[in-house]
Amino acid sequence: MVRRLRRVLSLMTGRMDAALTEALIGQLECTKEGAWLAIAMIGGEIGRTEAHEKMRGIEHRGDAFRAKLVAELSRALVTPIDREDLFRLSRSIDDILDSLRDFVRESYLYRVQGQRRFAPMLDQIVAGIEALEKSVHDLANSTSAAGHDAMEAKKIGGTIQRMYQYEIARIFTDEITSESMKERELVRRLEIVATAISDAADAIADGAMKR
């Protein structure tokens, strides 16, 4: 009873419940692990087949953290930001990981050569995930920095989308071949990741603004 009362009081003061924080950070850590796996794959540090298999395990762990968040939201009396925004945030993080999974799987299927060109976009994706992590920690500590860090993540999402446009321009400058169309599909996956990062940032910013 005392523990439950402390939990309610913590939420009423605007602090993120520890269980909700743990679930969101768990999701983000899995997502970042997926991004690092993709970087290792395109750099030749790990083979496509092994990366494809490892990504399945990472995705399952991410799904488990998302399920935990949904369960916690269903029984929480008070939440630090709107339930809808927390659910949006979790769903967007899930979308980031799903798109990274698709990137690794399609790389495994397409066997595109010269994948190192995707490294700058993936580096920015890691930076975007880290900005989201920082923003979630800010929510947990009830600081006003949550919105600022969310906007930093959104800026990174915009940077990735511009990088995508340059990559598409490069692909279409040369002769269109089956190989270039495979490249287009892979770079499109990373652009979808950028959109999901921006969506996650919006969920945090919207929730922080409603406080």
Backbone as ProteinMPNN parsed JSONL, in Angstrom:
{"seq_chain_A": "MVRRLRRVLSLMTGRMDAALTEALIGQLECTKEGAWLAIAMIGGEIGRTEAHEKMRGIEHRGDAFRAKLVAELSRALVTPIDREDLFRLSRSIDDILDSLRDFVRESYLYRVQGQRRFAPMLDQIVAGIEALEKSVHDLANSTSAAGHDAMEAKKIGGTIQRMYQYEIARIFTDEITSESMKERELVRRLEIVATAISDAADAIADGAMKR", "coords_chain_A": {"N_chain_A": [[0.828, -1.197, 0.0], [1.916, 1.246, 0.845], [3.968, 1.466, -0.967], [2.527, 1.685, -3.346], [1.249, 4.114, -2.892], [3.42, 5.854, -2.84], [4.171, 5.622, -5.472], [2.009, 6.786, -6.826], [2.15, 9.416, -5.81], [4.61, 10.184, -6.841], [4.078, 10.211, -9.597], [2.123, 12.179, -9.654], [3.588, 14.417, -9.144], [4.822, 14.754, -11.48], [6.912, 13.108, -12.185], [8.356, 10.418, -14.041], [7.055, 7.198, -13.81], [8.929, 4.465, -12.52], [8.708, 1.913, -13.678], [7.547, 2.455, -16.167], [9.535, 4.046, -17.289], [11.651, 2.195, -17.38], [10.653, 0.361, -19.239], [10.443, 1.921, -21.609], [13.116, 2.813, -21.944], [14.299, 0.337, -22.187], [13.199, -0.502, -24.627], [14.38, 1.431, -26.303], [17.098, 0.866, -25.959], [17.277, -1.678, -27.112], [16.617, -0.939, -29.698], [18.742, 0.749, -30.366], [20.774, -1.132, -30.245], [20.025, -2.646, -32.44], [20.569, -0.805, -34.481], [23.351, -0.521, -34.244], [24.055, -3.109, -34.914], [23.31, -3.155, -37.605], [25.184, -1.325, -38.583], [27.549, -2.72, -38.073], [27.157, -4.81, -39.83], [27.121, -3.599, -42.434], [29.671, -2.718, -42.456], [31.152, -4.979, -42.661], [31.9, -6.362, -40.422], [30.325, -8.292, -39.415], [28.575, -11.003, -40.822], [25.944, -11.005, -43.337], [23.993, -13.02, -43.012], [24.31, -13.85, -40.327], [23.772, -11.399, -39.081], [21.115, -11.038, -39.798], [19.922, -13.135, -38.371], [20.576, -12.451, -35.716], [19.228, -10.039, -35.464], [16.577, -10.792, -35.273], [16.383, -11.781, -32.661], [16.932, -9.427, -31.221], [14.733, -7.883, -31.969], [12.643, -9.359, -30.792], [13.182, -8.95, -28.074], [12.802, -6.203, -27.92], [10.056, -6.112, -28.488], [9.092, -7.346, -26.209], [9.648, -5.463, -24.208], [7.979, -3.422, -25.104], [5.48, -4.626, -24.766], [5.489, -4.78, -22.021], [5.356, -2.065, -21.353], [2.798, -1.389, -22.334], [1.238, -2.973, -20.67], [1.833, -1.802, -18.178], [0.794, 0.763, -18.573], [-1.897, 0.168, -18.675], [-2.601, -0.305, -16.067], [-1.764, 1.841, -14.602], [-2.49, 4.532, -12.429], [-2.043, 7.253, -12.652], [-0.27, 9.111, -15.09], [2.859, 10.545, -16.184], [2.874, 12.034, -18.559], [0.349, 12.353, -21.098], [-1.419, 9.281, -21.611], [-1.895, 8.582, -24.235], [0.186, 9.891, -25.592], [2.417, 8.603, -24.517], [1.923, 6.024, -25.449], [2.045, 6.511, -28.204], [4.739, 7.225, -28.382], [6.035, 4.82, -27.637], [5.1, 3.177, -29.702], [6.244, 4.428, -31.932], [8.967, 4.073, -31.427], [9.033, 1.329, -31.675], [8.474, 1.194, -34.395], [10.845, 2.255, -35.417], [12.701, 0.225, -34.787], [11.532, -1.924, -36.176], [11.854, -1.066, -38.833], [14.625, -0.973, -39.037], [15.105, -3.674, -38.741], [13.925, -4.541, -41.139], [15.682, -3.334, -42.929], [18.073, -4.761, -42.443], [17.2, -7.356, -43.059], [16.462, -7.086, -45.775], [18.894, -6.402, -46.858], [20.193, -8.79, -46.478], [18.679, -10.363, -48.216], [18.933, -9.05, -50.745], [21.657, -8.731, -51.249], [23.283, -6.479, -51.83], [26.054, -4.713, -53.158], [28.822, -2.77, -51.863], [27.887, -1.516, -49.434], [28.776, 0.248, -47.56], [28.253, 2.895, -48.033], [25.934, 3.534, -46.744], [26.593, 4.111, -44.184], [26.882, 6.844, -43.077], [24.153, 7.635, -42.782], [23.219, 5.701, -40.993], [24.83, 6.262, -38.806], [23.762, 8.722, -38.029], [21.242, 7.854, -37.328], [21.779, 6.383, -34.992], [22.577, 8.542, -33.393], [20.145, 9.91, -33.267], [18.53, 8.08, -31.863], [19.888, 8.056, -29.425], [19.418, 10.682, -28.609], [16.681, 10.528, -28.163], [16.697, 8.723, -26.021], [17.922, 10.299, -24.054], [15.962, 12.25, -23.766], [13.825, 10.749, -22.732], [14.918, 10.012, -20.271], [14.989, 12.572, -19.196], [12.252, 13.057, -18.92], [11.739, 11.198, -16.941], [13.025, 12.346, -14.797], [11.609, 14.585, -14.438], [12.295, 17.027, -15.709], [12.634, 20.133, -17.48], [13.98, 19.818, -19.762], [13.229, 17.819, -21.452], [11.603, 18.379, -23.72], [13.4, 19.923, -25.218], [15.474, 18.091, -25.844], [13.971, 16.295, -27.292], [13.387, 17.829, -29.536], [15.917, 17.986, -30.591], [16.282, 15.364, -31.399], [14.334, 15.32, -33.367], [15.408, 17.131, -35.224], [17.603, 15.658, -36.055], [16.284, 13.568, -37.296], [15.26, 14.995, -39.485], [17.668, 15.625, -40.752], [18.537, 13.098, -41.586], [16.543, 12.518, -43.426], [17.108, 14.408, -45.407], [19.587, 13.46, -46.209], [18.768, 11.104, -47.326], [17.413, 12.077, -49.588], [19.575, 13.064, -51.077], [20.905, 10.667, -51.561], [19.028, 9.323, -53.147], [19.014, 11.017, -55.352], [21.626, 10.584, -56.247], [21.474, 7.864, -56.96], [19.63, 7.929, -59.08], [20.987, 9.432, -60.89], [22.822, 7.895, -62.241], [22.82, 5.094, -64.559], [19.807, 3.251, -64.467], [19.589, 0.279, -62.863], [19.064, -3.179, -61.864], [20.527, -3.464, -59.565], [20.784, -0.823, -58.632], [18.135, -0.275, -58.052], [17.717, -1.98, -55.921], [19.395, -0.77, -54.083], [17.98, 1.581, -53.76], [15.695, 0.649, -52.413], [16.809, -0.13, -49.976], [17.863, 2.287, -48.961], [15.54, 3.648, -48.697], [14.36, 2.322, -46.567], [15.88, 3.321, -44.463], [15.127, 5.961, -44.533], [12.513, 5.718, -43.668], [13.006, 4.997, -41.061], [13.986, 7.458, -40.153], [11.647, 9.017, -40.259], [10.16, 7.749, -38.264], [11.739, 8.313, -36.02], [11.372, 11.08, -35.876], [8.614, 11.097, -35.378], [8.539, 9.892, -32.84], [9.89, 11.834, -31.377], [8.061, 13.935, -31.619], [5.939, 12.903, -30.113], [7.0, 12.947, -27.515], [7.532, 15.703, -27.229], [4.95, 16.782, -27.535], [3.668, 15.606, -25.348], [5.172, 16.677, -23.209], [4.543, 19.371, -23.484], [1.883, 19.457, -22.745], [1.878, 19.189, -20.052]], "CA_chain_A": [[0.0, 0.0, 0.0], [2.821, 2.395, 0.924], [4.685, 1.529, -2.244], [1.589, 2.188, -4.349], [1.033, 5.527, -2.611], [4.613, 6.568, -3.312], [4.124, 5.637, -6.932], [1.01, 7.781, -7.219], [2.678, 10.743, -5.49], [5.678, 10.469, -7.795], [3.462, 10.556, -10.867], [1.399, 13.438, -9.511], [4.577, 15.51, -9.182], [5.326, 14.844, -12.846], [8.023, 12.211, -12.434], [7.998, 9.21, -14.755], [7.068, 5.975, -13.027], [10.136, 3.689, -12.822], [8.384, 0.8, -14.581], [7.35, 3.013, -17.499], [10.861, 4.444, -17.762], [12.41, 0.983, -17.686], [10.138, -0.221, -20.478], [10.818, 2.777, -22.734], [14.57, 2.752, -22.121], [14.577, -1.005, -22.708], [12.894, -0.459, -26.06], [15.38, 2.245, -26.985], [18.378, 0.155, -25.949], [17.179, -2.704, -28.147], [16.628, -0.253, -30.983], [20.124, 1.171, -30.627], [21.527, -2.357, -30.532], [19.722, -2.986, -33.824], [21.283, 0.137, -35.348], [24.77, -0.891, -34.22], [24.173, -4.351, -35.671], [23.28, -2.782, -39.025], [26.475, -0.695, -38.883], [28.549, -3.792, -38.125], [26.906, -5.601, -41.038], [27.563, -2.911, -43.654], [31.119, -2.561, -42.363], [31.784, -6.273, -42.859], [32.314, -6.952, -39.151], [29.449, -9.434, -39.203], [27.968, -11.387, -42.085], [24.525, -10.701, -43.488], [23.169, -14.106, -42.459], [24.37, -13.752, -38.869], [23.075, -10.164, -38.685], [19.69, -11.319, -39.96], [19.506, -13.996, -37.254], [20.683, -11.7, -34.457], [18.209, -8.999, -35.43], [15.321, -11.393, -34.812], [16.432, -11.803, -31.204], [16.821, -8.044, -30.742], [13.343, -7.473, -32.17], [11.809, -10.018, -29.781], [13.393, -8.262, -26.799], [12.12, -4.919, -28.027], [8.619, -6.369, -28.384], [8.796, -7.664, -24.808], [9.614, -4.191, -23.473], [6.766, -2.708, -25.51], [4.355, -5.286, -24.095], [5.548, -4.374, -20.611], [4.857, -0.69, -21.259], [1.345, -1.415, -22.529], [0.663, -3.53, -19.446], [1.967, -0.804, -17.121], [-0.155, 1.843, -18.853], [-3.271, -0.283, -18.424], [-2.913, -0.311, -14.64], [-1.286, 3.058, -13.946], [-3.554, 5.462, -12.049], [-1.654, 8.559, -13.172], [0.94, 9.039, -15.909], [3.518, 11.856, -16.216], [2.32, 12.698, -19.735], [-0.836, 11.632, -21.546], [-1.242, 7.886, -22.017], [-1.855, 8.548, -25.693], [1.523, 10.28, -26.036], [3.328, 7.518, -24.147], [1.675, 4.922, -26.375], [2.611, 6.953, -29.483], [6.186, 7.16, -28.266], [6.422, 3.413, -27.681], [4.814, 2.659, -31.049], [7.227, 4.988, -32.859], [10.233, 3.368, -31.166], [8.84, 0.022, -32.292], [8.591, 1.397, -35.838], [12.283, 2.417, -35.722], [13.33, -1.096, -34.748], [10.986, -2.725, -37.273], [12.45, -0.636, -40.097], [16.015, -1.446, -39.013], [14.998, -5.11, -39.024], [13.683, -4.67, -42.573], [16.922, -2.968, -43.614], [19.005, -5.893, -42.334], [16.63, -8.497, -43.781], [16.53, -6.846, -47.213], [20.31, -6.502, -47.211], [20.444, -10.234, -46.536], [18.022, -10.902, -49.405], [19.351, -8.407, -51.99], [23.105, -8.868, -51.43], [23.794, -5.266, -52.475], [27.475, -4.471, -52.97], [29.189, -1.407, -51.471], [26.916, -1.015, -48.46], [29.377, 1.23, -46.652], [27.699, 4.227, -48.305], [24.826, 3.773, -45.837], [27.122, 4.374, -42.842], [26.529, 8.157, -42.515], [22.758, 7.653, -42.366], [23.089, 4.873, -39.789], [25.451, 7.013, -37.699], [22.773, 9.711, -37.6], [20.164, 7.114, -36.662], [22.247, 6.135, -33.621], [22.511, 9.832, -32.687], [18.735, 10.2, -33.01], [18.068, 7.186, -30.783], [20.494, 8.536, -28.174], [18.69, 11.897, -28.211], [15.405, 10.07, -27.592], [17.011, 8.167, -24.701], [18.156, 11.424, -23.145], [14.682, 12.895, -23.528], [13.05, 9.88, -21.837], [15.502, 10.2, -18.939], [14.532, 13.883, -18.724], [10.877, 12.874, -18.453], [11.805, 10.448, -15.682], [13.492, 13.248, -13.748], [10.708, 15.738, -14.416], [13.028, 18.243, -16.064], [12.085, 20.846, -18.633], [14.849, 19.562, -20.911], [12.677, 16.743, -22.283], [11.19, 18.93, -25.004], [14.586, 20.353, -25.954], [16.142, 16.908, -26.373], [13.081, 15.744, -28.311], [13.578, 18.623, -30.743], [17.214, 17.596, -31.142], [16.029, 14.111, -32.111], [13.57, 15.647, -34.577], [16.355, 17.726, -36.174], [18.395, 14.561, -36.609], [15.398, 12.904, -38.245], [15.25, 15.814, -40.696], [18.975, 15.477, -41.406], [18.541, 11.792, -42.264], [15.664, 12.613, -44.593], [17.845, 15.136, -46.449], [20.602, 12.528, -46.709], [18.023, 10.182, -48.191], [17.163, 12.753, -50.864], [20.826, 13.089, -51.828], [21.173, 9.31, -52.015], [18.121, 9.037, -54.26], [19.52, 11.781, -56.497], [22.818, 9.868, -56.736], [21.054, 6.619, -57.6], [18.953, 8.214, -60.339], [21.909, 10.093, -61.812], [23.444, 6.85, -63.045], [21.897, 4.2, -65.262], [18.961, 2.482, -63.561], [19.796, -1.169, -62.979], [18.458, -3.928, -60.756], [21.334, -3.181, -58.372], [20.442, 0.509, -58.128], [16.799, -0.336, -57.465], [17.891, -2.603, -54.601], [19.947, 0.294, -53.228], [16.872, 2.502, -53.464], [14.849, 0.042, -51.388], [17.517, -0.098, -48.691], [17.949, 3.655, -48.451], [14.168, 4.0, -48.31], [14.154, 1.8, -45.203], [16.509, 4.242, -43.511], [14.293, 7.173, -44.502], [11.363, 5.379, -42.822], [13.525, 5.113, -39.689], [14.039, 8.893, -39.841], [10.276, 9.452, -39.99], [9.766, 7.208, -36.959], [12.461, 9.089, -35.002], [10.663, 12.356, -35.772], [7.323, 10.831, -34.736], [8.805, 9.664, -31.419], [10.217, 13.148, -30.819], [6.807, 14.686, -31.526], [5.155, 12.364, -28.994], [7.59, 13.47, -26.279], [7.324, 17.16, -27.176], [3.524, 17.03, -27.299], [3.361, 15.239, -23.969], [5.781, 17.646, -22.302], [3.832, 20.648, -23.603], [0.566, 19.346, -22.099], [2.039, 19.073, -18.598]], "C_chain_A": [[0.872, 1.26, 0.0], [3.555, 2.574, -0.398], [3.784, 2.103, -3.339], [1.338, 3.681, -4.161], [2.215, 6.356, -3.089], [4.627, 6.686, -4.823], [3.155, 6.713, -7.427], [1.539, 9.189, -6.986], [3.777, 11.144, -6.464], [5.106, 10.905, -9.132], [2.746, 11.898, -10.805], [2.347, 14.631, -9.527], [5.233, 15.614, -10.556], [6.482, 13.912, -13.153], [7.524, 10.936, -13.124], [8.081, 8.02, -13.809], [8.243, 5.1, -13.476], [9.855, 2.562, -13.814], [8.18, 1.293, -16.01], [8.693, 3.417, -18.113], [11.668, 3.235, -18.207], [11.961, 0.376, -19.013], [10.557, 0.595, -21.696], [12.318, 2.729, -23.006], [14.973, 1.381, -22.656], [14.316, -1.075, -24.199], [13.979, 0.286, -26.831], [16.743, 1.56, -27.034], [18.394, -0.956, -26.995], [17.265, -2.085, -29.537], [18.034, 0.208, -31.345], [21.013, -0.031, -30.934], [21.288, -2.797, -31.984], [20.451, -2.086, -34.803], [22.774, -0.202, -35.404], [25.014, -2.188, -34.981], [24.188, -4.064, -37.173], [24.608, -2.152, -39.449], [27.573, -1.752, -39.001], [28.402, -4.613, -39.404], [27.434, -4.896, -42.285], [29.077, -2.693, -43.652], [31.873, -3.867, -42.526], [32.258, -6.939, -41.588], [31.488, -8.188, -38.806], [28.769, -9.738, -40.534], [26.479, -11.09, -42.129], [23.637, -11.768, -42.837], [23.134, -14.027, -40.941], [23.628, -12.519, -38.359], [21.566, -10.371, -38.753], [19.161, -12.146, -38.792], [19.533, -13.238, -35.932], [19.598, -10.637, -34.344], [16.864, -9.549, -34.959], [15.267, -11.417, -33.292], [16.284, -10.416, -30.603], [15.378, -7.562, -30.851], [12.421, -8.093, -31.116], [11.959, -9.346, -28.416], [12.704, -6.9, -26.799], [10.614, -5.071, -27.879], [8.213, -6.658, -26.938], [8.732, -6.391, -23.962], [8.373, -3.377, -23.839], [5.53, -3.311, -24.837], [4.309, -4.906, -22.623], [4.995, -2.962, -20.439], [3.334, -0.657, -21.376], [0.656, -1.942, -21.27], [0.712, -2.519, -18.302], [0.981, 0.34, -17.323], [-1.582, 1.447, -18.501], [-3.628, -0.25, -16.947], [-2.425, 0.933, -13.883], [-2.457, 3.994, -13.646], [-3.315, 6.848, -12.645], [-0.401, 8.361, -14.014], [1.536, 10.443, -16.039], [3.132, 12.695, -17.431], [1.145, 11.848, -20.197], [-0.51, 10.199, -21.957], [-1.102, 7.778, -23.532], [-0.462, 8.887, -26.207], [2.558, 9.218, -25.68], [3.169, 6.331, -25.095], [2.243, 5.254, -27.753], [4.129, 6.826, -29.484], [6.662, 5.715, -28.395], [6.21, 2.824, -29.068], [5.842, 3.16, -32.054], [8.598, 4.34, -32.671], [10.177, 1.981, -31.805], [8.982, 0.114, -33.809], [10.055, 1.57, -36.263], [12.942, 1.05, -35.809], [12.824, -1.979, -35.886], [11.635, -2.361, -38.607], [13.928, -1.008, -40.178], [16.06, -2.947, -39.292], [14.813, -5.342, -40.519], [14.932, -4.348, -43.381], [17.894, -4.149, -43.612], [18.484, -7.085, -43.14], [16.745, -8.302, -45.295], [17.977, -6.833, -47.708], [20.699, -7.968, -47.374], [19.863, -10.823, -47.826], [18.616, -10.367, -50.711], [20.839, -8.562, -52.287], [23.709, -7.686, -52.197], [25.28, -5.092, -52.158], [27.699, -3.026, -52.494], [28.237, -0.777, -50.478], [27.472, 0.049, -47.529], [28.821, 2.644, -46.866], [26.528, 4.554, -47.384], [25.288, 4.168, -44.431], [26.756, 5.749, -42.287], [25.075, 8.238, -42.038], [22.562, 6.849, -41.077], [23.734, 5.544, -38.578], [24.466, 8.045, -37.141], [21.598, 9.042, -36.893], [20.545, 6.802, -35.217], [22.152, 7.418, -32.801], [21.066, 10.193, -32.35], [18.174, 9.355, -31.886], [18.624, 7.648, -29.442], [19.819, 9.811, -27.689], [17.333, 11.54, -27.61], [15.615, 9.476, -26.199], [17.179, 9.282, -23.671], [16.841, 12.109, -22.788], [13.807, 12.069, -22.589], [13.597, 9.972, -20.416], [15.082, 11.547, -18.35], [13.097, 13.802, -18.212], [10.865, 12.177, -17.096], [12.193, 11.351, -14.518], [12.66, 14.525, -13.635], [11.451, 17.044, -14.697], [12.408, 18.86, -17.312], [12.893, 20.583, -19.896], [14.275, 18.525, -21.862], [12.292, 17.249, -23.668], [12.367, 19.344, -25.862], [15.28, 19.158, -26.594], [15.29, 16.234, -27.446], [13.248, 16.509, -29.625], [14.921, 18.317, -31.398], [17.063, 16.301, -31.938], [15.288, 14.382, -33.416], [14.474, 16.277, -35.639], [17.198, 16.638, -36.847], [17.564, 13.772, -37.614], [15.339, 13.667, -39.561], [16.546, 15.707, -41.472], [19.035, 14.168, -42.192], [17.673, 11.835, -43.52], [16.329, 13.39, -45.729], [18.94, 14.247, -47.055], [19.973, 11.509, -47.656], [17.794, 10.812, -49.567], [18.422, 12.799, -51.725], [21.178, 11.698, -52.369], [20.291, 8.938, -53.205], [18.583, 9.771, -55.522], [20.739, 11.084, -57.104], [22.418, 8.612, -57.507], [20.458, 6.884, -58.974], [19.832, 8.953, -61.342], [22.544, 9.077, -62.761], [22.372, 6.007, -63.747], [21.107, 3.366, -64.251], [19.13, 0.996, -63.852], [19.077, -1.858, -61.829], [19.212, -3.659, -59.459], [20.97, -1.826, -57.78], [19.041, 0.529, -57.511], [16.829, -1.017, -56.092], [18.441, -1.574, -53.612], [18.835, 1.253, -52.81], [15.975, 1.942, -52.363], [15.512, 0.107, -50.014], [17.565, 1.31, -48.108], [16.568, 4.159, -48.044], [13.854, 3.493, -46.916], [14.733, 2.758, -44.164], [15.744, 5.56, -43.441], [13.053, 6.937, -43.64], [11.77, 5.426, -41.347], [13.537, 6.578, -39.266], [12.657, 9.432, -39.507], [9.822, 8.977, -38.62], [10.48, 7.934, -35.817], [11.757, 10.428, -34.786], [9.316, 12.18, -35.073], [7.485, 10.61, -33.229], [9.11, 10.987, -30.726], [8.961, 13.99, -30.642], [5.963, 14.214, -30.346], [5.676, 12.898, -27.664], [7.302, 14.963, -26.144], [5.867, 17.495, -26.89], [3.143, 16.733, -25.849], [3.931, 16.224, -22.975], [5.049, 18.973, -22.319], [2.502, 20.621, -22.848], [0.67, 19.313, -20.571], [1.432, 20.27, -17.874]], "O_chain_A": [[0.611, 2.212, -0.737], [3.737, 3.693, -0.879], [4.226, 2.908, -4.158], [1.227, 4.428, -5.134], [2.04, 7.427, -3.67], [5.035, 7.704, -5.383], [3.472, 7.46, -8.353], [1.402, 10.058, -7.847], [3.867, 12.305, -6.865], [5.592, 11.861, -9.736], [2.756, 12.663, -11.769], [1.944, 15.738, -9.886], [6.097, 16.464, -10.772], [6.991, 13.919, -14.274], [6.433, 10.441, -12.84], [9.067, 7.857, -13.09], [8.523, 5.001, -14.67], [10.673, 2.288, -14.692], [8.592, 0.628, -16.961], [8.955, 3.168, -19.29], [12.288, 3.244, -19.271], [12.785, -0.069, -19.812], [10.98, 0.03, -22.705], [12.744, 2.618, -24.156], [15.88, 1.274, -23.481], [15.112, -1.638, -24.951], [14.436, -0.17, -27.879], [17.458, 1.66, -28.031], [19.396, -1.157, -27.681], [17.903, -2.633, -30.436], [18.464, 0.075, -32.491], [21.9, 0.047, -31.784], [22.204, -3.253, -32.668], [20.906, -2.55, -35.849], [23.384, -0.174, -36.472], [26.054, -2.351, -35.619], [24.974, -4.649, -37.918], [25.1, -2.415, -40.546], [28.414, -1.695, -39.898], [29.392, -5.055, -39.987], [28.117, -5.512, -43.103], [29.688, -2.507, -44.704], [33.104, -3.872, -42.53], [32.939, -7.963, -41.641], [31.906, -9.023, -38.003], [28.429, -8.823, -41.285], [25.832, -10.942, -41.093], [22.644, -11.442, -42.188], [22.069, -14.123, -40.333], [22.942, -12.576, -37.338], [20.831, -9.931, -37.869], [18.072, -11.881, -38.284], [18.617, -13.367, -35.121], [19.105, -10.365, -33.249], [16.097, -8.836, -34.312], [14.234, -11.11, -32.698], [15.595, -10.239, -29.598], [14.862, -6.914, -29.941], [11.521, -7.425, -30.608], [10.98, -9.191, -27.687], [12.101, -6.497, -25.805], [9.966, -4.256, -27.222], [7.132, -6.269, -26.497], [7.863, -6.258, -23.101], [7.785, -2.719, -22.981], [4.641, -2.583, -24.394], [3.235, -4.731, -22.047], [4.253, -2.692, -19.495], [2.663, 0.028, -20.604], [-0.38, -1.421, -20.856], [-0.249, -2.389, -17.544], [0.396, 0.834, -16.359], [-2.381, 2.284, -18.08], [-4.804, -0.177, -16.593], [-2.645, 1.061, -12.679], [-3.313, 4.221, -14.501], [-4.247, 7.524, -13.082], [0.442, 7.527, -13.682], [0.8, 11.429, -16.008], [3.068, 13.921, -17.347], [0.975, 10.725, -19.723], [0.527, 9.931, -22.565], [-0.304, 6.993, -24.044], [0.025, 8.255, -27.144], [3.476, 8.962, -26.459], [4.153, 5.708, -25.495], [2.847, 4.4, -28.401], [4.727, 6.376, -30.462], [7.577, 5.42, -29.165], [7.043, 2.06, -29.555], [6.268, 2.409, -32.932], [9.307, 4.087, -33.645], [11.151, 1.52, -32.399], [9.544, -0.783, -34.438], [10.46, 1.098, -37.326], [13.648, 0.746, -36.77], [13.607, -2.708, -36.495], [11.931, -3.239, -39.417], [14.432, -1.323, -41.256], [16.949, -3.428, -39.994], [15.45, -6.218, -41.104], [15.214, -4.995, -44.389], [18.465, -4.496, -44.646], [19.258, -7.749, -43.829], [17.086, -9.239, -46.018], [18.25, -7.21, -48.848], [21.436, -8.333, -48.29], [20.484, -11.681, -48.453], [18.788, -11.119, -51.671], [21.243, -8.529, -53.45], [24.533, -7.868, -53.093], [25.707, -5.301, -51.023], [26.847, -2.164, -52.707], [27.822, 0.369, -50.653], [26.72, 0.683, -46.789], [28.913, 3.489, -45.975], [26.16, 5.721, -47.248], [24.467, 4.521, -43.584], [26.351, 5.837, -41.128], [24.798, 8.844, -41.003], [21.827, 7.268, -40.182], [23.244, 5.412, -37.456], [24.356, 8.216, -35.927], [21.027, 9.609, -35.961], [19.719, 6.942, -34.315], [21.704, 7.395, -31.654], [20.791, 10.719, -31.272], [17.424, 9.853, -31.046], [17.915, 7.634, -28.436], [19.661, 10.005, -26.484], [16.887, 12.178, -26.656], [14.805, 9.7, -25.3], [16.646, 9.211, -22.564], [16.632, 12.503, -21.64], [13.119, 12.631, -21.737], [12.825, 10.007, -19.457], [14.847, 11.654, -17.146], [12.762, 14.404, -17.192], [10.078, 12.523, -16.215], [11.746, 11.148, -13.389], [12.966, 15.42, -12.846], [11.254, 18.042, -14.004], [11.742, 18.181, -18.093], [12.543, 21.063, -20.975], [14.783, 18.364, -22.972], [12.617, 16.62, -24.674], [12.357, 19.152, -27.078], [15.638, 19.211, -27.771], [15.823, 15.667, -28.4], [13.251, 15.909, -30.7], [15.047, 18.381, -32.621], [17.641, 16.154, -33.014], [15.57, 13.762, -34.442], [14.323, 15.989, -36.827], [17.468, 16.694, -38.047], [18.07, 13.356, -38.656], [15.366, 13.062, -40.633], [16.539, 15.697, -42.703], [19.522, 14.134, -43.322], [18.026, 11.26, -44.549], [16.129, 13.059, -46.897], [19.185, 14.282, -48.261], [20.574, 11.11, -48.653], [17.962, 10.15, -50.591], [18.362, 12.602, -52.939], [21.681, 11.564, -53.484], [20.756, 8.311, -54.157], [18.548, 9.217, -56.621], [20.87, 11.003, -58.326], [22.959, 8.332, -58.577], [20.739, 6.158, -59.927], [19.467, 9.087, -62.51], [22.772, 9.367, -63.935], [21.174, 6.201, -63.54], [21.676, 2.84, -63.294], [18.844, 0.528, -64.953], [18.547, -1.202, -60.932], [18.616, -3.629, -58.382], [20.858, -1.692, -56.562], [18.791, 1.266, -56.557], [16.051, -0.664, -55.206], [18.013, -1.512, -52.459], [18.763, 1.679, -51.657], [15.544, 2.681, -51.478], [14.849, 0.369, -49.011], [17.337, 1.506, -46.915], [16.444, 4.997, -47.151], [13.153, 4.164, -46.158], [14.135, 2.974, -43.11], [15.719, 6.206, -42.393], [12.591, 7.85, -42.957], [10.988, 5.839, -40.49], [13.142, 6.905, -38.147], [12.508, 10.221, -38.573], [9.167, 9.722, -37.89], [9.89, 8.147, -34.759], [11.568, 10.859, -33.649], [8.922, 13.022, -34.266], [6.669, 11.081, -32.437], [8.642, 11.232, -29.615], [8.809, 14.68, -29.634], [5.342, 15.025, -29.659], [4.892, 13.259, -26.787], [6.882, 15.432, -25.086], [5.578, 18.389, -26.095], [2.407, 17.486, -25.211], [3.266, 16.579, -22.002], [4.941, 19.636, -21.288], [2.046, 21.657, -22.364], [-0.344, 19.399, -19.878], [1.477, 20.337, -16.646]]}, "name": "protein", "num_of_chains": 1, "seq": "MVRRLRRVLSLMTGRMDAALTEALIGQLECTKEGAWLAIAMIGGEIGRTEAHEKMRGIEHRGDAFRAKLVAELSRALVTPIDREDLFRLSRSIDDILDSLRDFVRESYLYRVQGQRRFAPMLDQIVAGIEALEKSVHDLANSTSAAGHDAMEAKKIGGTIQRMYQYEIARIFTDEITSESMKERELVRRLEIVATAISDAADAIADGAMKR"}
